[in-house]
């Protein structure tokens, strides 16, 4: 609990945040065991925290989080989850460098974090940690058992891969993933300029003799010149029936994928967890796990309060964090004030549907300009290839 409380305190050093968190814990639970006074002792105790206990807590909290988010749980019958990865900086200690490594960007060792985020609310659902060079695609496959029924994985073009898509399809996991020019698909029709959707097949040439073709639905959302997306959006899904997942719903869900990026900005910038303070491998892993658990509970509570208050928008991390810090300061002065959830409900995000100004106001030096993914390579099948694909699918 003390480690979680330090996430919301604003003192510059971890030692100062620890002192404040100890006092808060004594106010909240006066009859419980106290925490050590020194930072070294606290980090040592953190490293001894049982790992199975943390994972058990994570599993037990998910149903409770789902219950809190019930009013905004699904969209058109699907429960959308975004997936993406990011790196967290670590102190320059030899043990951390040996364990996690350095990807070649910067001088600090780094830890890889892959997370699944509930898109209607922006609440993290599950996550996986690894070395700086870990594969987010492999992490996604390891996180699939944590997803509830009727969930839909929504991902950007970095998650393209025949093996991963085949495994998700085999296990009944629906996905909606953006395509890029690295993807090659086969179709049995001509793709005209006004193409919207149709069946397509993914069958890498090098794997034709050992893998079955993958039947997909190819969806295209045309770019607009009215302030919306300027480039065509190409997506692939293993939900083949448009009655199950319409093109309009797919477009809406992929626009919601931005909540995954918002989560990382909230976690690393707003809550200041871009760099860890731990000095050993055990401490670093437990620090991240507890910080993610605290973020999950905090965002779930803020969204629950916004829903109870009749707010149509999800909660904003920055205003919700400011409100929690006010409550903690009031607790230090005297005690809890009534009406906390009502005040927390005011942290709902602002709604500006008529905004036309750019969100990025400056061109940062040394930053490579963002280039949107190009369209996939679409090839019309020959008669021989079509017969081979139909034969493989019939045998499957």
Secondary structure, DSSP 8 states (H G I E B T S, - for coil): -HHHHGGG---SSHHHHHHHHHHHHHHH-TTS----SSHHHHHHHHHTS-HHHHHHHHHHHHHHHHHHTGGGS-BTTBEEEEEEEEEEE----HHHHHHH---SSSSS-EEEEEEEEETTTTEEEEEEEE-TT--HHHHHHHHGGGS-TTEEEEE-GGG--HHHHHHHHHTT-EEEEE--TT-EEEESS---TT--EEEEEE--GGGTTTS--EEEEEEEE---SSSS-SS-EEEEES---TTTS-HHHHHHHHHHTHHHHHHHHIIIIIS--SB----SHHHHHHHHHHHHHHHHHHHHHHHHHHHHTT-SS-B-HHHHHHHHHHHHHHHHHT---S-HHHHHGGGB----TT--S-S--S--TT----------EEEE--HHHHHHHHHHHHH-
